[in-house]
């Protein structure tokens, strides 16, 4: 028995010594990378990681990056990339050790890496032990991973703050819960900088050949400014950066029986708020049009998210809702009763992809749009593979996204600039001077991401809704309340400048109203729970 105890003690001592040696070696590799940027948040982390890396490369900084989202990628200093190998296909935060070791071999100026931890404790370990970032990015706080970081959005915000660097700098575009982020940053002696999306002009956004948002660009420009890269140089580097495989895109296909199909991959926006914002933006731009069909991909480890996707179906008003993956019941049961007749269960995750694809295409009209929501993994990836085998629709479209039946429909209008008139959101207008000197494609190919040279930027969630948006939902609102009884829309809040704390709403706006509550299209199905006075388990 003594022999066994001796062997156990010796093995534990060996493991302890090996762990200490590995940790010291890892910290030595971190010291070889002077600037380490850790990107965290709920939505858009992969895109921001690529934008930051592109901006720093544009400033002639040797930059290595690693994304985790739709497809994990290791991005070399020359912008070439390769998939991250994972044993048994399982993601684990320990893989960051190997990523840092590979990055240190380049002796880079900067490492931009996406946070892959969800559990709050793992997020803290990822920051304090694995990355030890000098600049943190906390892009936004959205309704996702509530089981791990919730139950309220305030709890999610505090959980994400665990990745803030102590004594470092954190950049954020989150405004609603800026006060919480500031409180957590002060506790960590971290300087919190607000990246104002209003500092990014529409003209600068048009330089991208793929669809991105002002918040993401503002964050990348702020990080580049912190590292001494000029704005124009950083923008050019972002323009040249390859987009993430999960970037919002619209592709055009033609089926074997001659049907025309526009497909929007919205898998990356897998929380209800981001999903609605992306789809409504594409509708306003004319990149997709009605009749609109939706496909929801379900995952057994994302049952709550499956239900969230089903709950937003009335806001999308689709013609058909196709449900793939497992368990399909989790999404179908969440669809309101009056819309459940539109749901089509395509047979779960065991069905052959060719079979469910044939059934899906058979129920589409001669000219329709299909948007994919939920999560890409599982049958979502098989769906994309099946669509990629369809021939491209190379027919030039003079209206660039408008069907013949839309000829009498008014063109949706863009959000007005502060000092300029509203412009048409659809880019097909008579030839005009192009001050940005960007090439303008004649039509959108199926194998290109959305490249609209005059597309409207993402609608500002803090500004009044555009006219096209209000018109689409006016009929539904009138069915709930008379028009005279609708609550008046408050004027847009003053946007804080970079580095300044956004002003909290006035007390008058918080007074309870006697009017019945009408949910807006970008609001969660259930109003957020009141903020907790104290977060259990968190140091205060």
C-alpha positions in Angstrom: 0.0 0.0 0.0 2.9 2.4 0.8 4.3 1.7 -2.7 1.0 2.8 -4.3 0.9 6.0 -2.2 4.5 6.7 -3.2 3.7 6.2 -6.9 0.6 8.5 -6.5 2.7 11.2 -4.8 5.5 11.0 -7.4 3.0 11.2 -10.3 1.3 14.3 -8.7 4.7 15.9 -8.2 5.6 15.3 -11.9 2.3 16.7 -13.1 2.7 19.8 -10.8 6.3 20.4 -12.1 5.1 19.9 -15.7 2.3 22.4 -15.2 4.6 25.0 -13.7 7.0 24.6 -16.6 4.3 24.8 -19.2 2.8 27.9 -17.6 6.2 29.7 -17.4 6.8 28.8 -21.1 3.4 30.1 -22.0 3.9 33.4 -20.1 7.3 33.7 -21.9 5.5 33.4 -25.3 3.0 36.0 -24.2 5.9 38.4 -23.3 7.2 38.1 -26.9 3.9 39.6 -28.1 3.8 43.3 -26.9 0.2 43.9 -27.8 -2.6 41.4 -27.2 -6.2 42.2 -28.2 -8.9 40.0 -26.8 -12.3 40.4 -28.5 -15.3 39.4 -26.4 -19.1 40.1 -26.6 -22.2 38.4 -27.9 -22.4 39.2 -31.6 -19.8 40.1 -34.2 -16.6 38.9 -32.5 -15.2 37.2 -35.5 -15.8 40.1 -37.8 -14.3 42.6 -35.3 -11.3 40.3 -34.9 -10.7 40.3 -38.7 -11.3 44.1 -38.9 -8.8 44.8 -36.1 -6.2 42.5 -37.6 -6.7 44.2 -41.1 -6.4 47.7 -39.6 -3.2 46.8 -37.8 -1.7 45.1 -40.9 -2.6 48.3 -42.9 -0.3 50.2 -40.4 2.6 47.8 -41.2 2.3 46.0 -37.9 3.1 42.3 -37.9 -0.2 41.0 -36.8 -1.5 37.4 -36.1 -5.2 36.7 -35.5 -7.4 33.8 -34.6 -11.2 33.6 -34.9 -13.5 31.1 -33.3 -17.0 31.8 -34.6 -18.5 30.1 -37.7 -15.2 28.5 -38.6 -12.1 28.7 -36.4 -9.2 30.2 -38.4 -5.6 31.0 -37.7 -4.7 34.1 -39.7 -1.0 34.6 -40.6 0.7 38.0 -40.8 0.2 38.0 -44.6 -3.5 37.6 -44.2 -3.5 33.9 -45.4 -5.4 31.6 -43.1 -5.9 28.0 -42.2 -8.5 26.0 -40.2 -7.7 25.4 -36.5 -7.3 21.7 -35.9 -9.3 20.3 -33.0 -9.0 16.8 -31.7 -12.3 15.0 -32.0 -13.8 18.3 -33.3 -14.3 19.6 -29.8 -13.5 23.2 -28.9 -11.5 23.8 -25.7 -10.0 27.0 -24.3 -6.8 25.1 -23.8 -6.2 25.4 -27.6 -5.3 29.1 -26.9 -1.9 27.9 -25.6 -1.0 26.4 -28.9 -2.3 29.5 -30.7 -0.1 31.8 -28.6 2.9 29.5 -29.2 2.4 29.7 -33.0 1.8 33.4 -32.9 5.0 34.0 -30.9 7.1 32.2 -33.5 6.4 35.2 -35.8 7.7 37.7 -33.2 4.6 39.8 -34.0 3.7 43.3 -33.0 0.2 42.3 -32.1 -2.1 39.3 -31.6 -5.8 39.7 -32.1 -7.7 36.8 -30.7 -11.4 36.0 -30.2 -12.6 34.9 -26.8 -14.0 31.4 -27.1 -15.1 31.0 -23.5 -18.8 31.2 -22.5 -18.9 30.3 -18.8 -18.0 33.3 -16.7 -15.2 31.5 -14.8 -13.7 30.3 -18.1 -13.8 33.9 -19.4 -11.8 35.0 -16.4 -9.3 32.2 -16.8 -9.0 32.9 -20.6 -8.0 36.5 -19.7 -5.9 36.1 -16.6 -4.0 32.9 -17.5 -4.2 32.2 -21.3 -4.2 35.6 -23.1 -3.4 38.3 -20.5 -4.6 41.0 -23.0 -3.4 44.5 -23.0 -6.4 45.8 -24.9 -9.8 44.2 -24.4 -12.8 44.6 -26.8 -16.4 44.1 -25.5 -18.5 44.6 -28.6 -22.1 44.3 -27.3 -24.4 42.7 -24.8 -27.2 40.7 -26.4 -29.8 38.1 -25.4 -27.8 34.9 -25.8 -26.2 32.2 -23.6 -28.5 33.2 -20.8 -28.3 29.8 -19.2 -24.6 30.3 -18.6 -24.3 34.1 -18.2 -27.9 35.2 -17.4 -30.7 35.2 -16.5 -30.8 39.0 -17.2 -28.9 41.1 -19.7 -27.3 42.9 -16.7 -25.9 39.6 -15.6 -24.6 38.9 -19.1 -22.8 42.3 -19.1 -21.1 41.6 -15.8 -20.1 38.1 -17.0 -18.5 39.5 -20.2 -16.6 42.1 -18.1 -14.5 39.3 -16.6 -12.4 39.4 -19.8 -11.4 43.1 -19.2 -7.7 43.5 -18.7 -6.8 44.7 -15.2 -4.8 47.9 -15.5 -5.4 47.9 -19.3 -7.8 49.3 -21.8 -11.2 48.1 -22.9 -13.1 49.3 -26.1 -16.8 48.9 -26.4 -19.7 50.0 -28.6 -22.3 49.0 -26.1 -24.4 51.9 -25.0 -27.5 50.6 -23.1 -25.4 49.0 -20.3 -22.4 51.3 -20.5 -22.9 52.2 -16.8 -22.5 48.5 -15.8 -19.4 48.2 -18.0 -17.9 51.4 -16.4 -18.5 50.1 -12.9 -16.8 46.8 -13.7 -13.9 48.6 -15.5 -13.4 50.9 -12.5 -13.2 47.8 -10.2 -10.4 46.4 -12.4 -8.5 49.7 -12.9 -9.3 49.4 -16.6 -9.8 52.4 -18.9 -13.1 52.0 -20.7 -13.4 53.8 -24.1 -16.6 54.1 -26.0 -16.3 53.6 -29.8 -19.0 55.8 -31.3 -20.5 54.3 -34.5 -21.5 57.8 -35.6 -17.9 58.6 -36.3 -18.0 56.2 -39.2 -19.4 57.8 -42.3 -21.6 56.2 -44.9 -18.9 56.8 -47.4 -16.3 54.9 -45.4 -18.8 52.0 -44.9 -19.3 51.8 -48.7 -15.6 50.9 -49.2 -16.3 47.3 -47.9 -17.1 44.6 -50.5 -19.0 42.7 -47.8 -21.7 43.6 -45.3 -20.5 45.0 -42.0 -21.8 47.4 -39.4 -20.7 50.8 -38.2 -20.2 49.6 -34.6 -17.7 46.9 -35.7 -15.7 49.4 -37.9 -15.7 52.0 -35.0 -14.2 49.5 -32.6 -11.5 48.5 -35.1 -10.6 52.1 -35.8 -10.4 52.8 -32.0 -8.1 49.9 -31.5 -5.9 51.0 -34.4 -5.8 54.6 -33.0 -4.6 53.2 -29.7 -1.7 51.6 -31.5 -0.8 54.6 -33.6 -2.3 53.6 -36.9 -3.7 56.5 -38.9 -7.4 56.3 -39.8 -7.1 56.2 -43.6 -4.4 53.5 -43.4 -6.5 51.5 -41.0 -9.5 51.7 -43.2 -7.6 50.5 -46.2 -6.3 47.6 -44.3 -9.9 46.7 -43.3 -11.0 47.0 -46.9 -8.3 44.5 -47.9 -9.1 42.0 -45.0 -10.8 38.8 -46.0 -14.3 38.5 -44.5 -15.3 35.8 -42.1 -17.0 32.7 -43.5 -20.1 33.5 -41.5 -20.4 37.1 -42.7 -23.9 38.2 -43.7 -24.2 37.4 -47.4 -26.9 37.2 -50.1 -26.5 34.6 -52.9 -28.6 34.0 -56.0 -29.4 30.5 -57.3 -31.5 28.9 -60.0 -33.1 25.5 -59.3 -33.3 22.6 -61.7 -37.0 23.5 -62.5 -36.2 27.1 -63.3 -37.1 28.8 -60.0 -35.1 31.8 -58.9 -33.9 31.9 -55.3 -32.2 34.6 -53.2 -30.6 33.0 -50.2 -29.4 35.1 -47.1 -27.1 33.3 -44.7 -28.1 34.9 -41.3 -26.7 32.0 -39.2 -24.0 34.2 -37.6 -26.7 36.5 -36.0 -28.1 33.8 -33.8 -29.9 35.9 -31.2 -33.4 37.2 -31.9 -32.5 40.9 -31.9 -29.6 40.6 -34.3 -31.5 38.2 -36.5 -34.4 40.7 -36.9 -32.1 43.6 -37.5 -30.2 41.8 -40.3 -33.2 40.5 -42.1 -35.2 43.8 -42.0 -32.1 45.6 -43.2 -31.8 43.2 -46.2 -35.5 43.7 -46.9 -35.1 47.5 -46.8 -32.1 47.3 -49.1 -33.9 45.1 -51.6 -31.2 42.5 -51.4 -34.0 40.0 -50.5 -37.7 40.4 -51.1 -41.0 38.8 -50.6 -42.4 36.2 -50.7 -40.0 35.4 -47.8 -39.3 31.9 -46.5 -37.4 31.0 -43.4 -35.4 28.0 -42.5 -34.6 27.4 -38.8 -31.7 25.0 -37.9 -32.2 23.4 -34.5 -29.5 22.0 -32.2 -30.1 19.8 -29.2 -27.6 21.9 -27.1 -29.3 25.1 -28.0 -33.0 24.4 -27.2 -33.6 27.9 -25.8 -32.2 29.5 -28.9 -34.4 27.3 -31.1 -37.4 28.6 -29.3 -36.3 32.2 -29.6 -36.1 31.8 -33.4 -39.6 30.4 -33.4 -40.9 33.3 -31.4 -39.8 36.0 -33.9 -41.7 34.4 -36.8 -44.6 36.9 -36.6 -42.1 39.7 -37.0 -40.7 38.2 -40.1 -44.1 37.4 -41.7 -42.8 34.5 -43.9 -44.7 32.4 -46.4 -43.1 29.2 -45.2 -41.0 28.2 -42.1 -38.8 25.2 -42.8 -37.4 23.5 -39.7 -34.3 21.3 -39.9 -32.1 19.7 -37.3 -33.1 18.4 -33.9 -35.3 18.8 -31.9 -37.6 20.5 -34.4 -40.4 20.6 -31.8 -38.5 23.1 -29.7 -38.8 25.7 -32.5 -42.2 24.7 -33.9 -43.9 24.8 -30.4 -42.5 28.3 -29.9 -44.1 29.7 -33.1 -47.4 31.5 -32.2 -50.5 29.5 -33.0 -51.7 31.7 -35.8 -48.3 31.2 -37.6 -47.8 27.6 -36.8 -49.6 26.5 -40.0 -46.6 27.9 -42.0 -44.2 25.5 -40.3 -42.8 22.5 -42.2 -40.8 19.9 -40.4 -38.2 18.5 -42.8 -37.5 15.4 -40.8 -34.9 16.0 -38.1 -31.1 15.6 -38.2 -31.1 12.0 -39.4 -32.7 12.7 -42.8 -30.6 12.7 -45.9 -29.8 16.3 -46.9 -30.7 15.7 -50.5 -34.2 14.5 -49.5 -35.0 17.5 -47.3 -33.5 19.9 -49.9 -35.7 18.5 -52.6 -38.8 18.9 -50.4 -37.7 22.4 -49.4 -37.2 23.6 -53.0 -40.5 22.0 -54.2 -42.5 24.3 -51.8 -40.8 27.5 -52.9 -42.4 29.8 -55.5 -41.0 30.7 -58.9 -39.2 33.8 -57.5 -38.7 33.9 -53.7 -36.2 34.5 -51.0 -34.9 32.2 -48.3 -33.2 33.2 -45.0 -31.4 30.8 -42.7 -31.5 31.5 -39.0 -30.5 29.7 -35.8 -27.2 28.0 -35.7 -25.0 26.9 -38.6 -23.6 23.7 -37.1 -25.2 20.4 -37.9 -27.7 20.4 -40.7 -27.2 24.1 -41.3 -23.8 23.2 -42.8 -25.4 20.5 -44.9 -28.0 23.0 -46.1 -25.2 25.4 -47.3 -23.5 22.5 -49.1 -26.6 21.5 -50.9 -27.3 25.1 -52.0 -23.7 25.5 -53.2 -24.4 22.7 -55.7 -27.2 24.7 -57.4 -26.3 26.7 -60.5 -25.8 30.4 -60.1 -28.4 32.8 -61.2 -26.4 35.0 -63.5 -29.3 36.9 -65.0 -28.7 40.6 -64.7 -31.3 42.3 -62.5 -31.8 45.9 -63.5 -33.7 46.6 -60.2 -30.9 44.9 -58.3 -33.1 43.0 -55.8 -36.7 43.9 -56.8 -39.0 41.5 -58.5 -41.4 42.5 -61.3 -44.3 42.5 -58.8 -42.5 45.2 -56.8 -42.7 47.7 -59.6 -45.6 49.6 -58.0 -44.2 49.4 -54.5 -42.5 52.6 -53.2 -38.7 52.3 -52.8 -37.8 52.1 -49.1 -36.0 55.1 -47.9 -32.8 55.3 -45.9 -32.4 57.0 -42.5 -31.9 60.7 -43.1 -28.5 62.2 -42.4 -28.3 65.1 -40.0 -27.5 67.6 -42.7 -28.7 65.9 -45.9 -31.8 64.5 -47.6 -32.8 60.9 -47.5 -31.4 58.7 -50.2 -32.9 55.6 -51.8 -31.7 52.4 -50.1 -31.7 50.5 -53.4 -28.6 51.1 -55.4 -30.0 51.0 -58.9 -30.3 54.6 -60.0 -28.9 56.6 -63.0 -25.2 56.8 -63.1 -23.8 59.3 -60.7 -20.3 60.4 -59.7 -18.6 58.0 -57.4 -16.4 60.0 -55.0 -15.1 56.8 -53.3 -13.8 55.5 -56.7 -14.9 52.0 -55.7 -15.7 49.6 -58.5 -19.4 49.0 -58.9 -20.5 45.5 -60.0 -23.3 45.2 -62.6 -25.1 42.6 -60.5 -24.7 40.4 -57.4 -23.2 37.0 -58.2 -24.2 34.0 -56.2 -20.6 33.4 -55.1 -20.0 36.9 -53.9 -20.9 38.4 -50.6 -23.3 41.3 -50.6 -21.6 44.1 -52.4 -23.9 47.1 -52.8 -21.8 50.2 -53.4 -24.5 52.6 -52.2 -26.1 50.4 -49.5 -27.6 52.1 -46.5 -25.7 51.4 -43.2 -27.3 49.4 -40.5 -30.2 51.1 -38.9 -29.1 52.9 -35.7 -31.1 51.2 -32.9 -31.0 54.5 -30.9 -32.5 56.6 -33.8 -36.1 56.8 -35.0 -37.2 54.0 -37.2 -37.1 54.7 -41.0 -40.3 55.2 -42.9 -40.0 51.8 -44.7 -39.6 50.1 -41.4 -42.6 51.9 -39.8 -44.8 51.1 -42.9 -44.0 47.4 -42.6 -45.2 47.2 -39.0 -47.9 49.8 -39.0 -50.7 47.4 -39.9 -49.7 44.9 -37.1 -49.6 47.7 -34.5 -53.0 49.1 -35.6 -54.5 45.7 -35.0 -53.5 45.9 -31.4 -54.1 49.6 -30.6 -55.8 52.5 -32.4 -53.3 54.7 -34.1 -54.1 57.6 -31.7 -53.3 55.3 -28.7 -49.9 54.3 -29.9 -47.1 55.5 -27.6 -45.2 58.5 -29.0 -41.6 57.7 -30.1 -39.0 59.5 -28.0 -36.4 61.6 -29.8 -33.1 59.9 -30.3 -30.7 60.2 -27.4 -27.6 62.3 -27.9 -24.7 60.0 -28.9 -21.6 60.2 -26.7 -18.3 61.0 -28.2 -15.4 58.6 -28.2 -14.0 58.1 -24.7 -17.0 59.7 -23.0 -19.6 58.1 -20.9 -23.1 58.0 -22.5 -25.7 60.0 -20.6 -28.4 58.0 -18.8 -32.0 58.5 -19.9 -33.9 61.2 -18.1 -36.1 60.3 -15.2 -39.2 61.5 -17.1 -38.7 58.7 -19.7 -38.9 56.1 -16.9 -42.4 57.0 -15.7 -44.9 54.2 -16.1 -47.4 54.6 -18.8 -51.1 53.7 -18.7 -51.1 52.7 -22.3 -51.0 48.9 -23.1 -47.5 47.7 -24.0 -46.8 47.1 -27.7 -43.5 45.3 -28.4 -41.3 46.8 -31.0 -39.7 44.7 -33.7 -36.2 44.8 -32.2 -37.3 44.1 -28.7 -37.2 40.7 -27.1 -40.5 38.8 -27.0 -40.6 39.1 -23.2 -39.5 42.4 -21.6 -36.1 42.1 -19.8 -36.3 41.2 -16.1 -35.5 44.0 -13.7 -31.8 44.4 -12.9 -30.6 42.5 -9.9 -29.4 44.6 -7.0 -26.6 42.2 -6.4 -25.2 39.5 -8.7 -24.8 36.3 -6.6 -21.3 35.0 -6.7 -19.8 38.3 -8.0 -17.5 40.5 -5.9 -19.1 43.9 -5.3 
